[in-house]
Amino acid sequence: MNIRQLEAFQTTMKVGTMIGAADLLGLSQPSVSRLINELERALGVTLFNRANGRLVPTPEARMIHDQVEQTIRSYERISELAADVRKMRVGSISIACMPALGITFMPAVIARFREAHPEVDISLDVQMSSKIEDWIAAQQIDFGLAEVPADDTELAVDEFCNVPYYAVMKKGHELSRKAVLSPSDFEGRTFISMTGHYQPRPHVDRFFESHDVSRITRIDTSLSHSTCEMAALDLGIGFVDPFSVHAYLERVDARPVDPCIRFRAGLLYPKHRPLSKVGRTFVSFMKEFRDRWVAEVAARCRPAS
């Protein structure tokens, strides 16, 4: 039994003759007759009686007809849905994202993506990286952006970015006259640290220890956007990733540091569940925005000439 046989039966029931069914289906009358005969053999049921040159549906045919119509409608819906999927008129994406990338960067990506694909449903959870790893391993989301994890057999990880942190400070700060800061520029200055559970915190502390630099560290925060806000309020200087800096380019000065500490984030997937077409397209949008934002921050974080 196949869909062509069902279509021949359904159309013949509709018009009452095989010749009429053949015209609607664009087939010859013998082809329609053959398809119905094959369907009768497959079902083991007589569907039509031929009497006085007329085609008369059997009671069994009338019983089967409603189910055949539902099957054909379902088949047509599958074809329509496949077309919608190909053209990304339907679909959904579930994302979990670390705060540095989830507060301003990801909403900007979503806004641009929805201009092109307004009928795609998008769910965004902003979470700490450890929680994102758990969700990916449990296949609760399609993908995540998080700190690059240690080896995990349940995760597939692609590097999303490996970019330098910037030193952020209030507008017009004396250090903003320099194009590039050195570790010694932080000597004796109030520094806005990352909280202890944040992965880069020990790297930052060791960075300054290795250069024998003493800072005043009475403020810390878990959010890079909070670091930018506090720097704008002249509460200190902090290290911030370029994606968070991008939202504050009008409110803070930011300068590269040499040598630098790098901000690394990974694109995490469930290992055995590939992304859908709509998911792959969204990732392409993310990478486009990543490159643009990183370039814009690098261009803007220079002293005024």
ABEGO torsion letter per residue (X at the ends): XBAAAAAAAAAAAAAGBAAAAAAAAGBBAAAAAAAAAAAAAAAGBBABBBBGGBBBBBAAAAAAAAAAAAAAAAAAAAAAAAAAAAAGABEBBBBBBBAAAAAAAAAAAAAAAAAABAABBBBBBBBBAAAAAAAAAAGABABBBBBBBBBBAABBBBBABBBBBBBBBBBGBAAAABABBBAAAABGBBBBBBBAABAAAAAAAAAAAAAGBBBBBABBBABAAAAAAAAAAGAEBBBBBAAAAAAAAAABBBBBBOBBBBBBBBBBBBAABBBBAAAAAAAAAAAAAAAAAAAAAAAABBBBX
